[in-house]
Amino acid sequence: MSELLKFKSITDSLNSVFRTKTKRAEAIRLYEELKKEFDLKGDNLYSALCSLAISRCEHAKKDYLKEAMTLREAGLNFWRSKFSNKVDLSYPTVSEESTEAISCFLQAAELYLQMNKKIKAMKLYNELAICLKLIGEPREAAFYFRKAAALIQSKNKLSFIQIILESFYCLIDCTDYSKATNTLFYVINFLKRSLTEKNSVAFGLQKYLFEAQLNLLLLNLLQRKISDSKEVLKEINELIQTNFWSESEHTIPANDFSEILSEIVNFVKEREIEELEILAAEIRTELPKESNRIMDLLTQSLKRFLL
């Protein structure tokens, strides 16, 4: 009997299987064995369906921790199936796979929250957001990045900032500049408050404050808010004056960097695209390697706006 026929046979008998606990355990064993066969063949879709069936059995047994774990596994395999470019018409469509994956992740996250396992729920929301970003759904991705960030905010400030900035970049991608601006204001205020505390992560937070301020500058430029851009420049200059990259070999000369940023304002205002690209290249050589992403945002977002 083929794996697919085995799967259908077990599934057809689920109604009777759910009647007693012993039969539920037997169903789990059979599905796990079948799942291994699908995994060996790289058949992500039916492996996901096996995990989904196992989660139903675990739910019937009231083992909610295992239910959440198998739901996550099912969700991951639905995503893998989506990206494997299957062409067999017997498989669900790409849209159906995505919907199933999202449903599995959300159910698992809700179970973890009910069990007060916030970190596990946070990881699921973060994984879901990453997948949504990959399939070109930045608005949905931004929403789940924010949910993930909210769950980690009080426990790990660096992780919170990293995740919430992912939400910001997604909002930029879907041109929701209003929410993107609000997100940056929130991040900047959070970082300023955090930097008043004496702790070991202050140096890392200060670099994120610089990134957030620079992104706010770019966002203002994107919306032709030249006056607001100049105000942000003042704050960026203050950050540079503190020389917070002194522990690194990549130290930015304050006056030079201020002059370059001022030139960005002028060139955007004058709509000189070629000069803007040259300027972006100059800035890239001045910035530390970890800040190249900021320049990518400059060249992509501003170029899209100007053309």
N, C-alpha and C positions, 0 to 999 in steps of 0.2 A: 504494500500500500504506500502511495506517495505521501510526502509530508503534508501536502495540501489536503488530501483525502483524510489523513489522520486528524488534521486540524478541524475539518468540517465534522468529522465523526464525533470528536470530543465536544465541540461546540453544540452539536445537535442534542447531546445528552446532558447539557448543563442544567436544564430544569430539574431533572431527577437528581443530579449531583448536589444541588443546593439543599436538598431535603435533610441530609445528615452531615454532621461535622466530619465523620470519617470519609465520606465521599468527597467532601470539599478538599480534604488533604490529598486524596488520591488524584483529584482533578489538577491540583497544583503541581503534583509530581509529574503527571503526564504532560502538562503544558510546559513545564521546565525542560523536560527531556526533548520535547518537540522544538522548543525555542533554540536549544543548543544545535539541533540539526539545521534550522534556518540560519543561525548565526554562522555556522561553518560554510554555508553556501552563499553568505553575504546577502541573504534575502531580508533586508531591513523591515520591509512592510509587514510580512507575516510574523517576524520576530516581535514587532511592535504589537501586533494583534494578540500574540500569545501573552505578552506582558500585561496587556489590557485585560485579558480574561483572568489572569492570575490576580490582578488587583481586585476584580469583582469577587473572587473567592475569598481574598483576604478581608474584604469589606464584610462579607457574610460571616466571617469568623470574628469580626470586630477587632482585627489586628490592624489598627489604623496606621501604625508606623510602617509596617510592611506594605500596606496599601499605597501609602505616599511614595515609598521607594520604587515600587513597580510602576506606578503612574509616571514618575519621572523617567524611568527607563523606557517606557512605551513612548513618551513624548520625544525623547532623544532619537529613538529609532524611526519615528514618523518623520522627523527632520532629515535624518540620514537618507531615508527613502526618497524624500522630496528632492534632495540634491544629487541623487544617484542617476537621474535621467532615465528612469524605467520607461519602456515604450509598450509593455504588455497592456492591452486594453482591459484585461481583467482587474488591473490595479485601479485604486481610486485616483481621481484626478489630482493635480498638484494642489488645487484649492482645497480639496477634501483632506489631503495629507496635512496641510498647514493648519486647517481648522481642528483636526484631531490632535495635533501636537500642542496647539495652544490650549485646548480643553484639558489635556492631560496635565500640563504644567500648572494651570490655574487650580485644578482640583487638588493637586499635590500640595501646592503652596497654601491653600485654604486649610488642608488637613494639618500641615505643620504649624500654622498659626493657631489652630484650635488646641494643639498640643503645646503651645507656647515655645515652639522651636523657631524663633524669629530669624536666626542666622541661616538656617536651612531654607526658610521661605525666601529670604533675601537672595540667596544664591539662585533659586529657581526663577525669581523675577528677573534677575540679572541675565541668566541664560536665555530666558524668553526674549528679553529686549535685544540681545545680541543677534538671535535668530531672526527676529522681525526686521532688524536693521539690514541683515544680509539679503532678505527677500524684497527690499525696497519699500518698507513700511516705516519710515522714520518717525511719523507722528505717534503711531502705536508704540514704537520702541522707546520714544521719549517718556511716554506715560509710565511704562514698566521700569525704566531706569529710575524714575522719580520714586516709585513705590519701593524699589530695592534700596535706594539711598535713605529713605525715611526709616527703614528698619535697622540700618547700621549707624545712623547719625550719632547716637549717644555712646556707641561702643568703640568706634574707630573713625576718627576725624579724617585721616588721610584717605581711607577707603570711601568714606562718604563723599568727599570732594571729587575723587576720581570718577565715581559713578554719576554724580550730579552733573559733572562737566560733559559726560557722555550724552546725558539728556539734552544739554545745551546744544551740542553739535548736531544732534538729530533735529532739533527745532530749527536750526539754521538750514539744514538740508531741505526741510519742508517749508521754508520761508515764513515761519511763524515768528517774526521778529519781535512782536510784542511779548510773547511768552519767553522768548530767548532773553530779552532784556530783563524781564522780571527775575528770571532764573539767575542771571549774572549778578543783579543787585543783591539777591538773597545770598549767593555764594560769597560775594565781597564782604557783606556785613558779617556773615558767619566767620569768615577768616579774620577779619579785624578784631572781632571779639575774642577769638581763640588765641590770637597772637599776644593778647594782653596777659595770658596765662603763662606761667613758667613751666615749660615741659620740654621733653626731648625731641618733639616733632616740630618745634617752631620753625626750624630752618626749612623743612619740607613744605610747611604751610605757607611760608613767605614766598616761595617760588610759585606756588599755586595762586597766591594773591596777585603776583605779577602777571601770570598767564590770564587770570580773570580780567584784570584791568586792561590788558592789551586786547583781549577779545571784545571787551566793552567798547574800546576805541574803534576797532574794526566794524563792530555792529553799528555804532553811531555813524561812521563814514558810509556804511552801506545804505543808511537811511537819509543821507545828506544832512545829518545833524552836526554841522561843522562847529557850532558854538559849544555843544555838549562835548564834542571830541576834544576841543582845546582844554576843557575842564578836566577831562580824564587824563590828558597829557600832563597836567600839573601833578596829579597824584602819581603817575608813572615816574615822573622825574624825582619825586620824593623817595620812591622805592629804590630807584637807581642810586641815589645819593647815599643810601644806607649801605651800599656795596655788599648786598646780601649774597653775592656769588663769590665772595672773597676766598671761600674754602675751595673753590674750583679754579682750574687753570683758565677757565673761560670767564673773564671779567670784562664787562661791557663798560667802556668809557662813558661816563654820564653825559658829558656835553655832546659827544659825537652821536650818541643814541637819541638824545633829545632833538638834535638837528635833523636826523634821519626821519623821525616820527613827524616832525613839523612839515617836512617835505612831502610826506604821504598825504597830509591834509591838503596841501596846495595842489598836488598833482590830481587827487581825486576831484577836487573842486574844478580844476581846469579840464578834466576828462582827457588827459594825455595818457593813453593806454600803454604805448610803447615805453614811455619813461617810467610808468608805474611798474612794469615788469622788470626793468633794469634796477629800479630801487629795491624791489622785493629781493632780487638776487643779492644786492649789497647787504641788506639786513640779514639775510640767511647766513652770510659769512661771519657776521658779528655775533649772532646768537649762539648760546650753548647748543650742543647737538640735540638735547632732549626737547628743545623748543622749535624744532623744524616744523612740527605739526602746525604751529601758529602761523608760520609763513605759508603753509599749504592753504590754510583758511583764507589768508589774505589774497593769494593769487587766484584761487578758485572763486571765492564769493564776490570779491570786488570786480573781478573780470566779468562775471556773469551779470553784475549790476550795470557795469559801464557799457557793455556791448548792446 
